[in-house]
Amino acid sequence: MSEQSRRGRKPAKPYRRPKKDPVRILAFDALRAVDERDAYANLVLPPLLRKAREKGDFDARDAALATELVYGTLRRQGTYDAVIAACVDRPLREVDPPVLDVLGLGAHQLLGTRIPSHAAVSATVELARVVLGDGRAKFVNAVLRKVAQDDLDGWIAKVAPPYDEDPEDHLAVVHSHPRWVVSALWDSLGGGRAGIEELLAADNERPRVTLVARPGRATTEELLREEAAEPGRWSPYAVRLAEGGEPGAVEAVREGRAGVQDEGSQLVALALANAPLEGPDARWLDGCAGPGGKAALLAALAAERGAALLASEKQPHRAGLVAKALAGNPGPYQVIAADGTRPPWRPGSFDRVLVDVPCTGLGALRRRPEARWRRRPEDLDNFAPLQRALLRTALDSVRVGGVVGYATCSPHLAETRAVVADVLKQYPDTELIDARPLLPGVPALGEGPDIQLWPHLHGTDAMYLALIRKTAG
């Protein structure tokens, strides 16, 4: 009998090497990149998945699970943080970020998937042993066992304040949005509980990939040959891939004849292209062209009419992306790197001008869920001067009788109607065009004359567009 056994202690268990789970390790790596480098998951994840497939570690089911773990954890981060906070004995800010990422992955498996509780805890603890070490893995195990004691509805009842006492904070916890974003979106919708609940829920749904068939280069009929693809709801050039569809596998996308583009962005370009003009229609400008989706569609539409597009983008590397998107366009175009607030072209040079201005991106939270946690209210003040300057330049750049489109991928009133109203005070010789008739068949566009698209109403990003005609010089 050993000395240890004579003293009544159990023999120490032999050390067991943690099992490496490629799917969860990849998901953890993606979350760390989002946190450490301010990266976007939709840019980080594809190359990680591609590398894993090339190594032979992944099949389609593995890729689908890794994608669900990353996006699900990011989308429901606010809810999961509230649950985890109730299960630890210190403020979350005192928990190391890598540990929080592992806990978030575990919470999502427990509360947001059908993975059995014991498997979710076991797999996450094994992940913690690999990426954090045995000591912190014990902490992860203890926290997740507490999380596993209830389901999502039960936890929300415990950690979310009652709606009647604090509606904004209730919705923030239930639907995993920062409180200030809930408040801003609610204001943009114009009030009412049903609408804001539907919008916040839509932000947490993973959108299907939408393609655009660039006119003169591809057709929707060609794209619809893809397995389980279906036409878009509103744009005649839109095709939605099956859930989990890989756009890189589509020949027309690889060749640049089609591209990935949300249907809301397509509608903005179409509305500007279809706006009534007085006089010639030969020169078009995209004044904020990067990364090139709208520019490619506008260039193709312009080519059908014998018009030319100038695509301008301030950042040279983004101008390169625009040039790549427009390569092969059937009509004349030019891509330049230029500051849209100090343009190299003469005033009154263009018949149609689009400025899709830099903004908070609150309209694209379905596709970039991490943006909701990255943005702050003060970002609005940072964007405001640039948004107004770009709209002023656009109005200076269009000729009398021409049309300007002011667009944002944000429904926040400070980035939409407030900007347009402020700038038009300085341009009395302009008029707003009712944009709603330019999108026939699209319902619920608002009171006009501008339009606001919504994820829960249109299945698009929350794109905003105001069309302005210059009536005198």
C-alpha positions in Angstrom: 0.0 0.0 0.0 1.3 3.4 -0.9 2.1 6.1 1.7 -0.6 8.2 0.2 -3.3 5.5 0.6 -2.2 4.8 4.2 -2.9 8.4 5.1 -6.4 8.1 3.6 -5.9 10.3 0.5 -6.9 9.2 -2.9 -4.1 8.8 -5.4 -3.7 11.8 -7.7 -5.2 11.3 -11.1 -2.7 11.1 -13.9 -2.5 14.2 -16.0 -4.7 14.0 -19.1 -3.9 16.1 -22.1 -6.9 18.2 -23.2 -8.6 17.2 -26.4 -8.3 19.7 -29.2 -11.6 20.6 -30.8 -10.8 22.3 -34.2 -14.3 23.8 -34.5 -14.3 25.5 -31.1 -10.7 26.5 -31.3 -11.4 28.2 -34.6 -14.5 30.0 -33.1 -12.4 31.2 -30.2 -9.7 32.5 -32.5 -12.3 34.4 -34.5 -13.8 36.0 -31.3 -10.3 37.0 -30.1 -9.6 38.7 -33.5 -12.8 40.6 -33.2 -12.0 41.7 -29.7 -8.2 42.4 -30.0 -8.0 43.8 -33.5 -11.4 45.4 -33.8 -11.9 43.1 -36.8 -15.3 42.2 -38.2 -16.4 38.5 -38.0 -17.6 38.5 -41.6 -14.0 39.4 -42.7 -12.2 37.2 -40.2 -14.2 34.0 -40.3 -14.0 33.1 -44.1 -10.2 32.9 -44.3 -10.1 30.9 -41.1 -12.7 28.4 -42.5 -10.9 28.2 -45.8 -7.6 27.4 -44.1 -9.2 24.7 -41.9 -10.8 23.1 -45.0 -7.5 23.1 -46.8 -5.8 21.4 -43.9 -8.6 18.7 -44.0 -9.8 19.5 -40.5 -13.3 20.7 -41.5 -16.3 19.5 -43.4 -19.4 21.4 -44.2 -21.1 20.6 -40.9 -18.0 21.7 -38.9 -18.0 25.0 -40.8 -21.7 25.5 -40.1 -21.2 24.9 -36.4 -18.2 27.2 -36.2 -20.1 30.0 -38.0 -23.1 29.5 -35.7 -20.9 29.7 -32.6 -19.2 32.9 -33.7 -22.2 34.8 -34.9 -24.5 33.5 -32.2 -22.1 34.5 -29.4 -21.6 38.0 -30.9 -25.3 38.6 -31.5 -26.4 37.5 -28.0 -23.4 38.9 -26.2 -25.4 41.4 -24.2 -27.8 38.8 -23.0 -25.1 36.2 -22.2 -23.0 38.8 -20.4 -26.0 39.5 -18.1 -26.4 35.8 -17.4 -22.6 35.3 -16.8 -22.5 38.3 -14.5 -25.2 36.6 -12.3 -22.9 33.5 -12.1 -19.6 35.1 -11.1 -18.5 36.8 -7.9 -16.8 39.8 -9.5 -17.6 42.5 -12.1 -17.2 41.2 -15.6 -14.7 43.9 -16.3 -12.4 42.1 -13.9 -12.6 38.8 -15.9 -10.0 38.5 -18.6 -11.4 39.0 -22.1 -10.2 35.5 -23.4 -12.0 33.9 -20.4 -15.2 35.9 -21.3 -15.0 34.7 -24.9 -14.8 31.1 -23.8 -17.7 31.7 -21.3 -19.7 33.4 -24.1 -19.2 30.4 -26.4 -20.3 28.1 -23.6 -23.3 30.2 -22.8 -24.4 30.2 -26.4 -24.2 26.4 -26.6 -26.2 26.1 -23.4 -28.8 28.7 -24.1 -28.9 29.3 -27.8 -28.4 25.9 -29.5 -29.7 22.3 -29.2 -26.4 20.9 -28.0 -27.1 18.9 -24.8 -26.0 20.7 -21.6 -23.5 18.1 -20.5 -21.8 18.1 -24.0 -21.8 22.0 -24.1 -20.1 22.2 -20.7 -17.7 19.4 -21.3 -16.6 20.7 -24.8 -16.2 24.3 -23.5 -14.1 23.2 -20.5 -11.9 21.2 -22.8 -11.5 24.3 -25.0 -10.6 26.3 -21.9 -7.9 23.8 -21.0 -6.4 24.2 -24.4 -6.5 27.9 -24.8 -6.5 29.2 -21.1 -4.9 26.4 -19.0 -6.2 24.1 -16.3 -6.5 26.8 -13.6 -8.9 29.0 -15.5 -10.7 26.0 -17.0 -11.9 25.2 -13.5 -13.4 28.6 -13.2 -15.1 28.2 -16.6 -16.5 24.8 -15.5 -17.9 26.3 -12.3 -19.6 29.2 -14.1 -21.1 27.1 -16.9 -22.5 24.6 -14.4 -24.4 27.5 -12.9 -25.5 28.8 -16.3 -26.8 25.3 -17.2 -29.2 25.3 -14.2 -31.8 27.2 -16.3 -32.8 27.8 -19.9 -32.7 31.2 -21.8 -36.3 32.2 -20.9 -35.7 31.4 -17.2 -32.5 33.4 -17.2 -34.1 36.4 -18.9 -36.8 36.4 -16.3 -34.1 36.6 -13.6 -31.6 39.2 -15.2 -33.8 41.5 -17.3 -35.7 44.3 -15.5 -39.5 44.2 -16.0 -40.7 46.0 -19.2 -43.1 48.2 -17.2 -40.3 49.4 -14.9 -37.6 50.1 -17.6 -38.7 49.2 -21.1 -35.4 50.2 -22.8 -33.2 48.2 -20.4 -35.6 45.3 -20.6 -35.4 45.2 -24.4 -31.6 45.7 -24.3 -31.1 42.6 -22.2 -33.8 40.5 -23.9 -32.6 41.3 -27.5 -28.9 41.9 -26.8 -28.5 45.5 -27.9 -26.9 48.4 -26.0 -29.5 50.5 -24.3 -28.6 53.6 -26.4 -29.0 51.7 -29.6 -32.5 50.5 -28.5 -33.4 54.1 -27.7 -32.2 55.4 -31.1 -33.9 52.7 -33.1 -37.1 53.2 -31.2 -37.0 56.9 -32.0 -36.4 56.2 -35.7 -39.4 53.8 -35.8 -41.7 56.4 -34.1 -42.6 54.4 -31.0 -44.7 51.3 -30.3 -43.5 48.1 -28.6 -44.4 45.7 -31.4 -42.2 47.4 -34.0 -39.1 47.7 -31.9 -39.4 44.1 -30.7 -39.6 42.9 -34.3 -36.7 45.1 -35.4 -34.4 44.0 -32.5 -35.4 40.3 -33.1 -34.6 40.7 -36.9 -31.2 42.1 -36.0 -30.4 38.8 -34.3 -31.3 36.7 -37.3 -28.6 35.6 -39.6 -29.3 37.0 -43.0 -29.1 35.0 -46.2 -26.5 35.9 -48.7 -27.9 38.1 -51.5 -26.3 38.5 -54.9 -26.7 41.1 -57.5 -26.6 40.3 -61.2 -24.8 43.2 -62.7 -26.8 44.4 -65.8 -25.1 43.6 -69.1 -22.8 41.1 -67.4 -25.0 38.5 -65.7 -28.7 37.7 -65.3 -30.8 36.6 -62.4 -31.7 33.5 -64.5 -28.1 32.4 -64.4 -27.8 32.9 -60.7 -31.0 31.1 -60.0 -29.5 27.9 -61.3 -27.6 27.7 -58.0 -29.0 25.1 -55.7 -32.0 26.4 -53.7 -31.4 30.0 -54.8 -34.5 32.2 -55.1 -35.3 35.7 -56.5 -34.9 38.7 -54.2 -38.0 40.3 -52.8 -37.7 43.7 -54.3 -34.7 44.3 -56.7 -35.0 42.8 -60.2 -31.3 42.1 -60.0 -31.3 40.3 -56.6 -31.0 36.5 -56.0 -30.8 35.0 -52.5 -28.6 31.9 -52.0 -29.7 29.0 -49.8 -28.9 29.3 -46.1 -25.2 28.7 -45.8 -24.6 29.3 -49.5 -21.1 30.1 -50.5 -20.9 33.0 -52.9 -17.3 32.2 -53.8 -18.6 29.0 -55.4 -20.8 30.9 -57.9 -19.0 31.3 -61.2 -20.5 34.7 -62.0 -19.2 36.0 -58.6 -15.7 34.6 -59.1 -15.7 36.3 -62.5 -17.0 39.7 -61.2 -20.1 39.6 -63.3 -22.2 39.3 -60.1 -21.4 40.4 -56.6 -22.6 40.1 -53.0 -24.8 43.0 -52.2 -27.7 43.5 -49.8 -31.0 44.2 -51.5 -31.3 47.5 -49.6 -28.1 48.7 -51.2 -29.4 47.6 -54.6 -32.6 49.6 -54.0 -30.7 52.7 -53.2 -28.8 52.6 -56.4 -31.9 51.8 -58.4 -33.9 54.7 -56.9 -31.1 57.2 -57.8 -30.8 55.7 -61.3 -34.6 56.0 -61.8 -35.1 59.5 -60.4 -36.5 61.9 -63.0 -34.0 64.4 -64.5 -34.3 67.6 -66.4 -31.8 67.7 -69.2 -28.9 65.4 -70.2 -28.1 62.1 -68.4 -24.5 61.4 -69.3 -22.3 61.8 -66.2 -22.8 60.0 -62.9 -20.8 60.2 -59.7 -20.4 57.9 -56.8 -18.7 60.1 -54.3 -18.1 57.5 -51.5 -17.6 54.5 -53.7 -15.7 52.0 -51.5 -15.8 49.1 -51.4 -17.6 49.2 -54.7 -20.9 47.4 -54.6 -23.2 50.3 -55.4 -20.6 51.7 -57.8 -20.6 48.4 -59.8 -24.4 48.4 -60.1 -24.5 52.1 -60.9 -21.8 51.7 -63.6 -23.7 48.9 -65.2 -27.0 50.9 -65.2 -25.2 53.9 -66.6 -23.7 51.8 -69.3 -27.2 50.8 -70.5 -28.0 54.4 -71.1 -24.7 55.4 -72.6 -23.7 57.3 -69.5 -20.3 57.2 -67.7 -19.7 56.8 -63.9 -16.9 58.4 -62.0 -16.3 56.4 -58.8 -14.4 58.4 -56.1 -13.0 56.9 -52.9 -10.7 58.6 -50.4 -8.8 55.6 -49.2 -6.4 54.3 -51.9 -6.8 50.6 -50.8 -10.6 50.9 -50.9 -10.3 52.6 -54.3 -8.5 49.5 -55.4 -11.5 47.4 -54.3 -13.8 49.7 -56.3 -11.6 49.2 -59.4 -11.8 45.5 -58.9 -15.6 45.6 -58.6 -15.9 47.7 -61.8 -13.4 45.8 -63.9 -15.1 44.5 -67.0 -18.0 47.0 -66.9 -19.5 47.2 -70.4 -19.5 51.0 -70.5 -17.1 53.9 -69.7 -16.1 54.5 -66.1 -13.2 55.9 -64.1 -12.1 55.2 -60.5 -10.1 57.7 -58.6 -8.7 58.1 -55.0 -9.9 61.6 -53.9 -11.3 63.3 -50.8 -15.0 63.8 -51.4 -14.9 67.0 -49.3 -12.2 68.5 -51.5 -13.0 67.1 -54.9 -10.8 67.5 -58.0 -13.8 67.9 -60.3 -15.5 71.2 -61.2 -18.9 72.2 -59.6 -21.9 71.3 -61.6 -20.2 68.5 -63.4 -22.6 65.7 -62.9 -26.2 64.7 -63.7 -26.6 62.2 -60.9 -24.6 62.0 -57.7 -24.7 59.4 -54.9 -23.1 59.8 -51.5 -23.4 56.8 -49.3 -21.7 58.4 -46.4 -19.6 56.9 -43.6 -21.9 56.3 -40.6 -22.3 54.2 -37.4 -23.6 51.2 -39.4 -26.5 50.6 -37.1 -28.6 49.5 -40.1 -26.3 46.4 -40.7 -26.3 44.8 -37.3 -27.5 41.6 -38.8 -24.4 41.2 -40.8 -22.0 42.9 -38.4 -23.3 42.0 -34.9 -20.1 43.1 -33.2 -20.7 46.7 -34.4 -23.4 47.2 -31.8 -20.9 46.7 -29.0 -18.2 48.7 -30.7 -20.1 51.9 -31.4 -20.7 54.6 -28.8 -23.1 57.5 -28.8 -20.2 60.0 -29.2 -19.5 58.4 -32.6 -22.5 60.3 -33.9 -20.8 63.6 -33.2 -17.6 62.3 -34.9 -19.5 61.4 -38.1 -21.7 64.4 -38.2 -19.3 67.0 -39.8 -18.2 64.6 -42.5 -21.7 63.6 -43.4 -22.7 67.2 -43.8 -19.6 68.1 -45.7 -20.1 65.2 -48.2 -23.7 66.1 -48.8 -22.7 69.8 -49.4 -20.0 68.6 -51.9 -22.6 66.4 -53.7 -25.0 69.3 -54.0 -22.2 71.5 -55.4 -21.2 68.8 -57.8 -24.5 68.3 -59.5 -25.8 70.5 -62.2 -29.1 72.4 -62.1 -31.8 69.9 -62.8 -29.7 67.0 -61.6 -30.3 64.7 -58.7 -28.3 63.9 -55.5 -28.9 60.8 -53.5 -27.9 61.0 -49.8 -27.7 57.4 -48.3 -26.7 55.9 -45.0 -26.6 52.3 -43.6 -28.0 53.7 -40.4 -31.6 54.6 -39.5 -30.5 56.9 -36.7 -32.3 60.3 -37.1 -29.0 62.2 -36.3 -27.5 60.6 -39.4 -30.5 60.8 -41.7 -33.1 63.4 -41.6 -31.2 65.7 -39.3 -28.2 65.9 -41.8 -30.5 66.5 -44.8 -32.5 69.2 -43.0 -29.4 71.0 -41.8 -27.7 71.1 -45.1 -30.7 72.0 -47.2 -31.1 75.2 -45.1 -27.9 76.3 -46.8 -29.2 75.3 -50.3 -32.6 77.0 -50.8 -32.5 76.2 -54.5 -33.1 72.5 -54.0 -36.2 70.3 -53.5 -36.7 66.8 -52.1 -38.0 64.3 -54.5 -40.5 61.7 -53.4 -38.4 58.5 -53.6 -41.2 56.1 -52.8 -42.7 55.8 -56.3 -39.2 54.9 -57.6 -39.3 51.6 -55.8 -42.6 50.1 -57.0 -44.0 47.2 -55.0 -41.9 47.9 -52.0 -44.2 48.6 -49.0 -43.9 50.5 -45.7 -41.3 53.1 -47.0 -42.5 55.7 -44.5 -44.2 59.1 -44.9 -41.8 60.3 -47.5 -40.4 62.0 -49.4 -37.3 60.1 -48.2 -37.3 56.3 -47.6 -36.3 54.1 -44.8 -35.8 50.4 -45.2 -36.0 48.0 -42.3 -34.8 44.4 -41.6 -38.1 43.4 -40.0 -40.2 44.9 -42.7 -38.2 44.4 -45.9 -35.6 41.8 -45.0 -32.8 44.3 -45.9 -30.3 46.4 -44.1 -31.8 49.5 -42.6 -30.8 51.8 -45.5 -31.9 55.4 -45.7 -32.2 57.5 -48.9 -33.1 61.1 -49.6 -33.2 62.3 -53.2 -32.6 66.0 -53.8 -33.0 67.9 -57.1 -31.1 71.1 -57.7 -33.5 73.7 -59.0 -31.2 76.6 -59.5 -27.5 77.5 -59.4 
